[in-house]
Amino acid sequence: MKQAFTIITIIFLAYQASSQSFIAESYLEHTRVNPKLGTSIGFNFKNKIQVGGFIQRSASTVELGERTTHNLESRLYGAFFSYPLVLNSEKFELQFKTRAGLANDENFVITPSIQGGYTPFKMVSIGAGIGVRSFRPTYMLTLRINLLGKKTGGVFASADRDNSRNN
């Protein structure tokens, strides 16, 4: 019984993972203190919901005082969730994105943002966004690559959208 359940679970998870598109994103976030460079990897489901993880590093250090150099946030890593606000467009997208993670392995940070994107090619998307960090605005530029190039869905896909296209 255990083996059958394990095999069915593995088949189900492999099917779901292969039916989503795998995305990699590189971004530059400009905060009040200094710019930050980041990379995120995750899944883009058919209904454009995105889930994944990210890591971000500070691009420079900040000088405080005469000779004191203090890096306020050298690293941030965690998970992200992105929900589409506009579903009807194939070329343009507008999403609400939330990142949550640990800054410098000490502080828990949640950073919400609104991001827009343009997809000139099936596998490449560029975007920009505005967010909030420590109650101050941040600006973000992104370059996203859809590694599998798939637009087919799995568990989170809407069956109604598929039927409307076939009719």
Solvent accessible surface area in square Angstrom, and as a share of the most:
residue,aa,sasa,rsa
1,M,202,0.90
2,K,172,0.73
3,Q,144,0.64
4,A,51,0.40
5,F,140,0.58
6,T,68,0.40
7,I,102,0.52
8,I,114,0.58
9,T,48,0.28
10,I,106,0.54
11,I,110,0.56
12,F,103,0.43
13,L,105,0.52
14,A,59,0.46
15,Y,126,0.48
16,Q,27,0.12
17,A,47,0.36
18,S,53,0.34
19,S,11,0.07
20,Q,4,0.02
21,S,4,0.02
22,F,65,0.27
23,I,4,0.02
24,A,26,0.20
25,E,5,0.02
26,S,63,0.40
27,Y,9,0.03
28,L,68,0.34
29,E,2,0.01
30,H,96,0.43
31,T,10,0.06
32,R,161,0.59
33,V,56,0.32
34,N,9,0.04
35,P,45,0.28
36,K,9,0.04
37,L,100,0.50
38,G,6,0.05
39,T,63,0.37
40,S,5,0.03
41,I,85,0.43
42,G,5,0.05
43,F,71,0.30
44,N,30,0.15
45,F,28,0.12
46,K,32,0.13
47,N,29,0.15
48,K,25,0.10
49,I,26,0.13
50,Q,2,0.01
51,V,67,0.39
52,G,19,0.18
53,G,30,0.29
54,F,12,0.05
55,I,78,0.39
56,Q,2,0.01
57,R,131,0.48
58,S,23,0.15
59,A,50,0.39
60,S,52,0.34
61,T,75,0.44
62,V,30,0.17
63,E,133,0.60
64,L,84,0.42
65,G,69,0.66
66,E,168,0.75
67,R,228,0.83
68,T,82,0.48
69,T,82,0.48
70,H,87,0.39
71,N,53,0.27
72,L,80,0.40
73,E,25,0.11
74,S,45,0.29
75,R,70,0.25
76,L,2,0.01
77,Y,76,0.29
78,G,26,0.25
79,A,59,0.46
80,F,7,0.03
81,F,94,0.39
82,S,0,0.00
83,Y,110,0.42
84,P,8,0.05
85,L,91,0.45
86,V,62,0.36
87,L,77,0.38
88,N,149,0.77
89,S,31,0.20
90,E,100,0.45
91,K,94,0.40
92,F,121,0.51
93,E,24,0.11
94,L,67,0.34
95,Q,3,0.01
96,F,82,0.34
97,K,5,0.02
98,T,37,0.21
99,R,11,0.04
100,A,32,0.25
101,G,7,0.07
102,L,66,0.33
103,A,6,0.05
104,N,46,0.24
105,D,76,0.39
106,E,137,0.62
107,N,90,0.46
108,F,136,0.57
109,V,32,0.18
110,I,100,0.51
111,T,6,0.04
112,P,46,0.29
113,S,14,0.09
114,I,68,0.35
115,Q,10,0.05
116,G,27,0.26
117,G,11,0.10
118,Y,85,0.32
119,T,22,0.13
120,P,41,0.26
121,F,141,0.59
122,K,128,0.54
123,M,85,0.38
124,V,47,0.27
125,S,10,0.07
126,I,87,0.44
127,G,17,0.16
128,A,54,0.42
129,G,15,0.14
130,I,92,0.47
131,G,7,0.07
132,V,70,0.40
133,R,22,0.08
134,S,94,0.61
135,F,199,0.83
136,R,113,0.41
137,P,73,0.46
138,T,6,0.03
139,Y,115,0.44
140,M,10,0.04
141,L,110,0.55
142,T,17,0.10
143,L,84,0.42
144,R,22,0.08
145,I,72,0.36
146,N,15,0.08
147,L,81,0.40
148,L,89,0.44
149,G,9,0.09
150,K,78,0.33
151,K,101,0.43
152,T,85,0.49
153,G,18,0.17
154,G,18,0.17
155,V,85,0.49
156,F,112,0.47
157,A,28,0.21
158,S,44,0.29
159,A,71,0.55
160,D,112,0.58
161,R,62,0.23
162,D,54,0.28
163,N,86,0.44
164,S,77,0.49
165,R,145,0.53
166,N,125,0.64
167,N,160,0.82
